[in-house]
Each structure stands twice: as C-alpha cells, then as structure tokens.
Amino acid sequence: MKQIGPEPFLRLLEEGENIHGKYMVIDVRETVEWNYYHLEGTEHIPMNTIPGRLGELPEDVPLYVICAHGVRSEMVCAYLQQNGYEHMINVEGGMAAVSGLRGFAYD
C-alpha cells in the first residue's frame, strides 16, 4: 500500500485534478467526526461499513483513504488490498495533519 503525506495530498485536492474522476477520496471516520470537520469532495464511508459497500468503490482509479490520524485508513487500505483492490493510498496523519495545515485544530 502506498502512503501520501498531508502536504502533497492537499496539493492534489487544491489543484482540482479530479474533475474527470481520476481518483476518489474516502473518509472512513464515524459520522460525528465527519460532521465536525470534513473535506469537500470526499466520500463518507465509515470504516465499519466498508465490507458492505465494496461494490460502490471503483477498482480502476486510485482510492485515497483518510481518517482522523491515519490508523483506521491504513487498516481499510489493507482490507481493500485483501479484497482485490490495487490502487489505495493512505493519507498519513489523517485529518489531524491535513486540518493543521489549513489552520484548523482538529483535536
């Protein structure tokens, strides 16, 4: 599984390169975390719902997976890999790192 740091991840989002569905960002945090703070353009799929929603995830584009600190997202990436997905990228440091770069104290 690949990893991406918070700075290059934010650059990717800010460059708007996803206009034609070149990738998908999955936020695997719980709903209360999502409601508190999330990034526009991300798909909210809580970690515990991933097994039942595999059919919703494209297999032909990179899947950037983010959570609060990078632990759950890493577990989801490993699960996806076990289920045949090849293009997952874990966002290191999660929303805490990303939001910190945007001047927002996540936790």
ChimeraX attribute file (.defattr): number of C-alpha atoms within 10 A of each C-alpha:
attribute: neighborCount
match mode: 1-to-1
recipient: residues
	/A:1	12
	/A:2	13
	/A:3	16
	/A:4	16
	/A:5	15
	/A:6	20
	/A:7	14
	/A:8	12
	/A:9	17
	/A:10	16
	/A:11	11
	/A:12	12
	/A:13	15
	/A:14	10
	/A:15	9
	/A:16	9
	/A:17	12
	/A:18	14
	/A:19	8
	/A:20	7
	/A:21	9
	/A:22	11
	/A:23	17
	/A:24	18
	/A:25	23
	/A:26	22
	/A:27	26
	/A:28	23
	/A:29	23
	/A:30	16
	/A:31	12
	/A:32	8
	/A:33	16
	/A:34	18
	/A:35	9
	/A:36	8
	/A:37	12
	/A:38	16
	/A:39	15
	/A:40	8
	/A:41	11
	/A:42	15
	/A:43	14
	/A:44	17
	/A:45	19
	/A:46	19
	/A:47	17
	/A:48	12
	/A:49	11
	/A:50	16
	/A:51	12
	/A:52	8
	/A:53	11
	/A:54	13
	/A:55	9
	/A:56	9
	/A:57	14
	/A:58	13
	/A:59	15
	/A:60	11
	/A:61	15
	/A:62	17
	/A:63	22
	/A:64	22
	/A:65	28
	/A:66	28
	/A:67	27
	/A:68	24
	/A:69	17
	/A:70	19
	/A:71	16
	/A:72	20
	/A:73	27
	/A:74	23
	/A:75	14
	/A:76	23
	/A:77	25
	/A:78	15
	/A:79	14
	/A:80	21
	/A:81	14
	/A:82	10
	/A:83	11
	/A:84	9
	/A:85	19
	/A:86	17
	/A:87	18
	/A:88	25
	/A:89	21
	/A:90	28
	/A:91	28
	/A:92	25
	/A:93	19
	/A:94	24
	/A:95	27
	/A:96	18
	/A:97	20
	/A:98	25
	/A:99	20
	/A:100	13
	/A:101	13
	/A:102	10
	/A:103	8
	/A:104	13
	/A:105	12
	/A:106	14
	/A:107	8
